[in-house]
Amino acid sequence: MKTSRRNFVRTGALAALGLALLPACKTVSPTAGSVKPKRFVGLQLYSVRDEMLKDPLGTLTDLAKMGYVYVEHANYINRKFYGYTATEFKKVLDGLGLKMVSGHTVMGKQHWDATKKDFSDSWKQTVEDAGILQQKYVISPSMDETMRKTYDDFKRYMDIFNKSGELCQKSGMKFGYHNHDFEFSEKLNGQKLFDIMMKSMDPNLVVVQLDMGNLYNGGAVAMDIVNQYPGRFENLHVKDEIAGPAGGTEKYVSTILGAGIVDCKNVVDMATKIGGTTCYIIEQESYQNKKPIDCVKEDLAIMKKWGYFS
């Protein structure tokens, strides 16, 4: 990848989320008559990051035409999404029939005032702006290294994550955390960070958005994690992985769904069956000489072929 996702997200790590929210939709099965939770199948816009920066309106128009309904942002800077205020961006999305189901904005140590025991104005604004977009999820992707130096500090930040969950709940949303790879490779007090997180974060307050591809660079296997923590992954990043190019910085890089080592369909099926998954966010960060926009079109078609669509 030309651009590190972690660095990309950090540059936009201010904040936005708040009020209204996608309704807690339910759909009735036409055959059995049973009530099923609505599925949200969307795209992480980082998958088409260069296109979104150059021409956000044109790119979103293309995504809507190919059948996407839900999207997840990865660009929130100075209270703007891809250069638009929250109100402006909501109008753009509405005009295209798109919904911002989820959004990525890093919640860092600067967003909590230990003296006041309260969140910074910037994080409160993040929640507010997310509410204007009617997000369902406010997701913090990754975590600053300084937040995971000692076990006690790490546990303290997990408490703050729970407090962020309470803050988002007041606006009808859910706070969440999105993993990369270090959560599975780094340890504190002999425990993997991911295991500490799963024990420390209140599942009623914090959603774990499991990235089923990222974890391979941390030495984990997606199916194992889903089986280890049933019921904990209502929001899933659907991603496949292949061996990275020689001389690259990562052992694995993402690819078209079903073309790599993740066993994507079976992982998604299992996450749906025992993981509680109802929100499926497609993400592809490297493209093997294909155009990103062509890749995400193919990824959506594959998800539909597997029986997953909104």
The 8 nearest C-alpha neighbors of each residue, nearest first, counted from 0:
[[1, 2, 285, 3, 284, 252, 4, 286],
 [0, 2, 3, 285, 4, 284, 49, 247],
 [3, 1, 0, 4, 7, 6, 5, 284],
 [2, 4, 6, 5, 7, 0, 1, 8],
 [5, 3, 7, 6, 8, 2, 45, 284],
 [4, 6, 8, 3, 7, 9, 141, 140],
 [5, 7, 9, 3, 8, 4, 10, 2],
 [8, 6, 4, 5, 9, 10, 3, 2],
 [7, 9, 5, 11, 6, 10, 4, 12],
 [8, 10, 12, 6, 11, 7, 5, 105],
 [11, 9, 8, 7, 12, 6, 76, 74],
 [10, 12, 76, 75, 9, 8, 74, 13],
 [11, 13, 9, 105, 104, 10, 8, 14],
 [12, 14, 11, 76, 121, 75, 104, 77],
 [125, 15, 13, 122, 104, 121, 124, 12],
 [125, 14, 16, 128, 126, 129, 124, 127],
 [126, 129, 17, 15, 125, 127, 128, 130],
 [130, 127, 16, 18, 126, 129, 170, 128],
 [19, 17, 130, 170, 171, 131, 127, 20],
 [18, 20, 133, 130, 171, 170, 131, 17],
 [21, 19, 133, 134, 135, 22, 171, 130],
 [20, 22, 135, 133, 134, 23, 100, 19],
 [23, 21, 24, 20, 135, 19, 25, 133],
 [22, 24, 21, 25, 37, 36, 20, 135],
 [23, 25, 22, 37, 26, 36, 21, 38],
 [26, 24, 36, 37, 35, 34, 23, 27],
 [25, 27, 35, 37, 34, 36, 28, 24],
 [26, 28, 34, 32, 33, 35, 29, 25],
 [27, 29, 32, 30, 33, 31, 34, 26],
 [30, 28, 32, 27, 31, 33, 26, 34],
 [31, 29, 28, 32, 33, 27, 34, 26],
 [30, 32, 33, 28, 29, 27, 34, 35],
 [31, 33, 28, 30, 29, 27, 34, 35],
 [34, 32, 31, 28, 27, 35, 30, 29],
 [33, 35, 27, 26, 28, 25, 32, 36],
 [34, 36, 26, 25, 27, 37, 33, 28],
 [37, 35, 25, 26, 38, 24, 277, 34],
 [36, 38, 25, 24, 26, 35, 39, 277],
 [39, 37, 277, 309, 278, 40, 36, 308],
 [38, 40, 278, 309, 279, 41, 277, 37],
 [41, 39, 279, 309, 308, 280, 278, 38],
 [40, 42, 69, 280, 70, 281, 39, 279],
 [43, 41, 70, 281, 280, 44, 71, 282],
 [42, 44, 71, 282, 45, 46, 70, 281],
 [45, 43, 46, 72, 47, 42, 71, 48],
 [44, 46, 48, 47, 43, 73, 284, 72],
 [45, 47, 44, 283, 284, 282, 48, 43],
 [48, 46, 45, 50, 44, 49, 291, 51],
 [47, 49, 45, 51, 50, 46, 44, 52],
 [50, 48, 52, 51, 47, 53, 45, 54],
 [49, 51, 53, 47, 48, 52, 54, 58],
 [52, 50, 55, 48, 54, 49, 53, 58],
 [51, 53, 49, 50, 54, 55, 48, 81],
 [54, 52, 50, 51, 49, 55, 48, 58],
 [53, 55, 51, 57, 56, 50, 52, 58],
 [56, 54, 51, 58, 57, 59, 52, 53],
 [55, 57, 59, 58, 54, 60, 91, 51],
 [58, 56, 60, 54, 59, 55, 61, 51],
 [57, 59, 61, 55, 60, 56, 51, 54],
 [58, 60, 62, 56, 61, 57, 55, 63],
 [59, 61, 57, 63, 58, 62, 56, 64],
 [60, 62, 58, 64, 59, 63, 57, 65],
 [63, 61, 59, 65, 64, 60, 67, 58],
 [62, 64, 67, 60, 66, 65, 61, 59],
 [63, 65, 61, 66, 62, 60, 67, 59],
 [66, 64, 62, 63, 67, 61, 296, 299],
 [67, 65, 63, 64, 68, 62, 299, 296],
 [66, 68, 63, 62, 69, 65, 41, 64],
 [67, 69, 97, 98, 66, 63, 41, 96],
 [70, 68, 41, 98, 97, 99, 100, 67],
 [71, 69, 42, 41, 99, 43, 100, 98],
 [70, 72, 43, 101, 102, 99, 44, 42],
 [71, 73, 102, 44, 74, 103, 43, 70],
 [74, 72, 103, 45, 8, 102, 44, 75],
 [73, 75, 11, 80, 72, 81, 76, 8],
 [74, 76, 80, 11, 79, 78, 13, 73],
 [77, 75, 11, 79, 78, 13, 74, 80],
 [76, 78, 79, 13, 75, 11, 14, 80],
 [79, 77, 76, 75, 84, 15, 80, 14],
 [78, 80, 84, 83, 76, 82, 75, 77],
 [81, 79, 75, 83, 82, 74, 84, 76],
 [80, 82, 83, 74, 79, 52, 75, 55],
 [81, 83, 79, 80, 84, 76, 75, 52],
 [84, 82, 79, 80, 88, 87, 81, 85],
 [83, 85, 79, 87, 86, 88, 80, 78],
 [84, 86, 88, 87, 128, 89, 131, 132],
 [87, 85, 89, 84, 88, 90, 131, 132],
 [88, 86, 84, 90, 89, 85, 83, 91],
 [87, 89, 91, 85, 90, 83, 86, 84],
 [88, 90, 92, 86, 132, 91, 87, 93],
 [91, 89, 93, 87, 88, 92, 94, 86],
 [92, 90, 88, 94, 89, 93, 87, 95],
 [91, 93, 97, 89, 95, 94, 90, 96],
 [94, 92, 96, 90, 95, 91, 97, 89],
 [93, 95, 91, 92, 96, 90, 97, 89],
 [96, 94, 92, 93, 97, 60, 63, 91],
 [95, 97, 93, 94, 92, 68, 98, 63],
 [98, 96, 92, 68, 95, 69, 93, 63],
 [99, 97, 69, 100, 68, 92, 70, 96],
 [100, 98, 70, 134, 101, 71, 69, 132],
 [99, 101, 134, 135, 98, 69, 70, 71],
 [102, 100, 136, 71, 134, 99, 135, 137],
 [101, 103, 72, 71, 137, 138, 73, 136],
 [102, 104, 138, 73, 139, 72, 140, 105],
 [103, 105, 139, 12, 14, 138, 106, 102],
 [106, 104, 139, 12, 140, 107, 103, 9],
 [105, 107, 139, 110, 104, 108, 12, 122],
 [108, 106, 109, 110, 105, 143, 142, 111],
 [107, 109, 110, 111, 106, 146, 143, 156],
 [110, 108, 107, 111, 112, 119, 106, 118],
 [109, 111, 119, 108, 118, 107, 122, 106],
 [110, 112, 118, 109, 119, 108, 117, 113],
 [113, 111, 117, 115, 114, 116, 118, 119],
 [112, 114, 116, 115, 111, 117, 118, 108],
 [115, 113, 112, 116, 117, 111, 118, 119],
 [114, 116, 117, 112, 113, 118, 111, 119],
 [117, 115, 113, 114, 112, 118, 111, 159],
 [116, 118, 115, 112, 111, 119, 113, 114],
 [119, 117, 111, 110, 112, 122, 120, 123],
 [118, 120, 110, 121, 122, 111, 112, 123],
 [119, 121, 123, 122, 124, 118, 110, 125],
 [120, 122, 124, 119, 123, 14, 125, 13],
 [123, 121, 125, 14, 124, 119, 120, 110],
 [122, 124, 120, 126, 125, 121, 127, 119],
 [125, 123, 127, 121, 122, 126, 15, 128],
 [15, 14, 126, 124, 16, 122, 128, 123],
 [16, 125, 127, 17, 15, 129, 123, 124],
 [17, 126, 128, 16, 124, 130, 125, 129],
 [129, 127, 15, 16, 131, 130, 125, 126],
 [16, 130, 128, 15, 17, 132, 126, 131],
 [17, 129, 131, 18, 16, 133, 127, 128],
 [130, 132, 128, 133, 129, 85, 18, 17],
 [131, 133, 129, 130, 89, 134, 85, 99],
 [134, 132, 20, 130, 19, 131, 21, 129],
 [135, 133, 100, 20, 101, 132, 99, 136],
 [134, 136, 172, 100, 20, 21, 101, 173],
 [137, 135, 101, 173, 134, 172, 174, 138],
 [138, 136, 174, 102, 175, 173, 101, 16],
 [139, 137, 175, 103, 176, 102, 174, 136],
 [138, 140, 105, 176, 104, 106, 103, 177],
 [141, 139, 177, 105, 176, 103, 138, 178],
 [140, 142, 178, 179, 177, 139, 105, 5],
 [143, 141, 144, 140, 146, 107, 105, 106],
 [142, 144, 145, 146, 107, 141, 147, 108],
 [143, 145, 146, 147, 142, 148, 141, 181],
 [146, 144, 143, 147, 148, 108, 142, 149],
 [147, 145, 144, 143, 153, 148, 152, 142],
 [146, 148, 153, 145, 144, 149, 152, 150],
 [147, 149, 145, 146, 144, 150, 152, 153],
 [150, 148, 152, 151, 147, 153, 187, 146],
 [149, 151, 153, 187, 152, 154, 188, 148],
 [152, 150, 154, 153, 149, 155, 156, 148],
 [153, 151, 155, 149, 154, 150, 156, 146],
 [152, 154, 147, 150, 156, 155, 151, 146],
 [153, 155, 157, 151, 156, 152, 150, 158],
 [156, 154, 152, 158, 157, 153, 151, 159],
 [157, 155, 159, 158, 153, 154, 160, 152],
 [156, 158, 160, 154, 159, 155, 200, 199],
 [157, 159, 161, 155, 156, 160, 162, 154],
 [160, 158, 156, 162, 161, 157, 163, 155],
 [161, 159, 157, 163, 158, 162, 156, 164],
 [160, 162, 164, 158, 159, 163, 204, 200],
 [163, 161, 159, 165, 164, 160, 166, 158],
 [164, 162, 166, 160, 165, 161, 159, 167],
 [163, 165, 204, 174, 161, 167, 162, 166],
 [164, 166, 162, 168, 163, 167, 204, 161],
 [167, 165, 163, 164, 169, 168, 162, 170],
 [168, 166, 172, 164, 170, 169, 165, 173],
 [167, 169, 171, 165, 172, 170, 166, 173],
 [170, 168, 167, 166, 171, 165, 172, 18],
 [169, 171, 18, 17, 168, 167, 172, 19],
 [170, 172, 168, 169, 20, 18, 19, 167],
 [173, 171, 167, 168, 135, 170, 136, 20],
 [172, 174, 136, 167, 168, 137, 164, 135],
 [173, 175, 137, 164, 205, 138, 136, 167],
 [176, 174, 206, 138, 205, 207, 137, 139],
 [175, 177, 139, 207, 138, 208, 140, 206],
 [178, 176, 140, 208, 209, 139, 141, 207],
 [179, 177, 141, 210, 209, 180, 176, 140],
 [178, 180, 213, 214, 141, 181, 182, 177],
 [179, 181, 217, 214, 182, 216, 213, 183],
 [182, 180, 184, 183, 185, 217, 179, 192],
 [181, 183, 192, 193, 180, 184, 185, 191],
 [184, 182, 217, 181, 193, 191, 180, 185],
 [183, 185, 217, 181, 182, 218, 186, 191],
 [186, 184, 181, 191, 182, 183, 192, 187],
 [185, 187, 191, 190, 192, 189, 188, 184],
 [186, 188, 189, 190, 150, 191, 192, 149],
 [189, 187, 190, 150, 186, 191, 149, 192],
 [188, 190, 187, 186, 191, 185, 192, 150],
 [191, 189, 186, 187, 188, 192, 195, 194],
 [190, 192, 186, 194, 193, 185, 183, 195],
 [193, 191, 182, 195, 194, 186, 185, 196],
 [192, 194, 182, 196, 191, 195, 183, 197],
 [193, 195, 197, 196, 191, 192, 198, 190],
 [196, 194, 192, 198, 193, 197, 199, 191],
 [197, 195, 199, 193, 194, 198, 200, 192],
 [196, 198, 194, 195, 199, 200, 193, 201],
 [197, 199, 195, 196, 200, 194, 201, 193],
 [200, 198, 196, 197, 195, 157, 201, 154],
 [199, 201, 197, 196, 157, 198, 202, 161],
 [200, 202, 204, 203, 205, 161, 199, 198],
 [203, 201, 205, 204, 200, 206, 231, 207],
 [202, 204, 201, 205, 206, 164, 200, 161],
 [205, 203, 164, 201, 202, 161, 165, 206],
 [206, 204, 175, 202, 174, 164, 201, 200],
 [205, 207, 175, 174, 208, 202, 176, 204],
 [208, 206, 176, 175, 232, 209, 177, 205],
 [207, 209, 177, 234, 235, 176, 232, 206],
 [208, 210, 235, 207, 211, 236, 177, 178],
 [211, 209, 236, 212, 213, 178, 235, 208],
 [210, 212, 221, 209, 213, 238, 214, 236],
 [213, 211, 238, 210, 239, 214, 240, 215],
 [214, 212, 179, 180, 215, 210, 211, 216],
 [213, 215, 180, 217, 216, 219, 212, 179],
 [216, 214, 219, 218, 217, 213, 212, 220],
 [215, 217, 214, 180, 218, 213, 251, 250],
 [218, 216, 180, 184, 183, 214, 215, 219],
 [217, 219, 215, 216, 184, 214, 183, 220],
 [218, 220, 215, 214, 217, 183, 221, 216],
 [221, 219, 223, 222, 215, 224, 214, 218],
 [222, 220, 211, 224, 223, 225, 219, 261],
 [223, 221, 225, 224, 266, 220, 226, 269],
 [222, 224, 226, 221, 220, 225, 227, 219],
 [225, 223, 227, 221, 226, 222, 228, 220],
 [226, 224, 222, 227, 228, 223, 229, 270],
 [225, 227, 223, 224, 228, 229, 222, 273],
 [228, 226, 224, 225, 223, 229, 222, 231],
 [227, 229, 225, 226, 231, 224, 230, 274],
 [230, 228, 274, 273, 231, 226, 225, 227],
 [229, 231, 274, 275, 273, 232, 228, 233],
 [230, 232, 229, 274, 228, 233, 275, 207],
 [233, 231, 274, 234, 276, 207, 275, 230],
 [276, 232, 234, 275, 277, 278, 231, 235],
 [235, 233, 278, 208, 232, 276, 279, 277],
 [236, 234, 279, 209, 208, 237, 280, 278],
 [237, 235, 210, 280, 281, 209, 279, 238],
 [238, 236, 281, 280, 235, 282, 211, 279],
 [237, 239, 212, 282, 211, 236, 283, 281],
 [238, 240, 256, 253, 261, 212, 259, 254],
 [241, 239, 253, 259, 252, 254, 260, 251],
 [242, 240, 259, 251, 252, 253, 260, 243],
 [241, 243, 251, 250, 252, 244, 240, 259],
 [242, 244, 251, 250, 252, 249, 241, 247],
 [243, 245, 247, 246, 242, 250, 249, 252],
 [246, 244, 247, 243, 250, 242, 248, 249],
 [245, 247, 244, 248, 243, 249, 250, 242],
 [248, 246, 244, 245, 249, 243, 250, 0],
 [247, 249, 246, 250, 243, 244, 245, 251],
 [250, 248, 251, 247, 243, 252, 216, 244],
 [249, 251, 243, 242, 216, 248, 252, 247],
 [252, 250, 242, 243, 241, 249, 240, 216],
 [253, 251, 243, 240, 241, 242, 285, 249],
 [254, 252, 240, 239, 285, 283, 284, 241],
 [253, 255, 239, 240, 286, 283, 285, 256],
 [256, 254, 258, 298, 257, 239, 294, 283],
 [257, 255, 239, 258, 298, 254, 238, 263],
 [256, 258, 259, 263, 255, 239, 262, 264],
 [257, 259, 256, 255, 254, 239, 260, 241],
 [260, 258, 241, 240, 239, 257, 261, 254],
 [259, 261, 262, 240, 241, 239, 258, 257],
 [260, 262, 263, 239, 259, 240, 221, 212],
 [263, 261, 260, 265, 264, 266, 257, 259],
 [264, 262, 266, 261, 265, 257, 267, 239],
 [263, 265, 267, 266, 262, 268, 305, 257],
 [264, 266, 268, 267, 263, 262, 269, 222],
 [267, 265, 263, 269, 268, 264, 222, 270],
 [268, 266, 270, 264, 269, 265, 263, 271],
 [269, 267, 265, 271, 266, 270, 264, 272],
 [268, 270, 272, 266, 271, 267, 273, 265],
 [271, 269, 274, 267, 272, 273, 268, 276],
 [270, 272, 276, 268, 269, 275, 274, 273],
 [271, 273, 269, 270, 274, 268, 275, 276],
 [274, 272, 229, 270, 275, 230, 271, 269],
 [275, 273, 230, 270, 229, 232, 276, 231],
 [274, 276, 230, 233, 271, 273, 232, 270],
 [233, 275, 277, 271, 274, 232, 270, 234],
 [276, 278, 38, 233, 39, 234, 275, 279],
 [277, 279, 39, 234, 38, 276, 40, 235],
 [280, 278, 40, 235, 39, 236, 234, 41],
 [279, 281, 41, 236, 42, 237, 40, 235],
 [282, 280, 42, 237, 236, 43, 41, 238],
 [283, 281, 43, 238, 46, 237, 42, 280],
 [282, 284, 46, 253, 285, 254, 238, 281],
 [283, 285, 46, 253, 282, 286, 0, 45],
 [286, 284, 253, 0, 283, 254, 287, 252],
 [285, 287, 289, 288, 254, 291, 284, 290],
 [288, 286, 289, 285, 254, 290, 253, 255],
 [289, 287, 286, 290, 285, 291, 294, 254],
 [288, 290, 286, 287, 291, 294, 293, 292],
 [289, 291, 293, 292, 294, 288, 286, 287],
 [292, 290, 294, 293, 47, 286, 289, 295],
 [291, 293, 295, 294, 290, 296, 47, 62],
 [294, 292, 296, 290, 291, 295, 297, 289],
 [293, 295, 291, 297, 296, 292, 298, 290],
 [296, 294, 298, 297, 292, 293, 299, 291],
 [297, 295, 293, 299, 294, 298, 292, 300],
 [296, 298, 300, 294, 295, 299, 301, 293],
 [299, 297, 295, 301, 300, 296, 256, 294],
 [300, 298, 302, 296, 301, 297, 295, 303],
 [299, 301, 297, 303, 298, 302, 304, 296],
 [302, 300, 304, 298, 299, 303, 305, 297],
 [303, 301, 305, 299, 307, 304, 300, 298],
 [304, 302, 306, 307, 300, 305, 301, 308],
 [303, 305, 301, 306, 302, 300, 307, 299],
 [306, 304, 302, 303, 307, 301, 264, 300],
 [305, 307, 303, 304, 302, 308, 301, 268],
 [308, 306, 303, 302, 305, 309, 40, 304],
 [307, 309, 303, 40, 306, 38, 302, 39],
 [308, 39, 38, 40, 307, 37, 68, 41]]
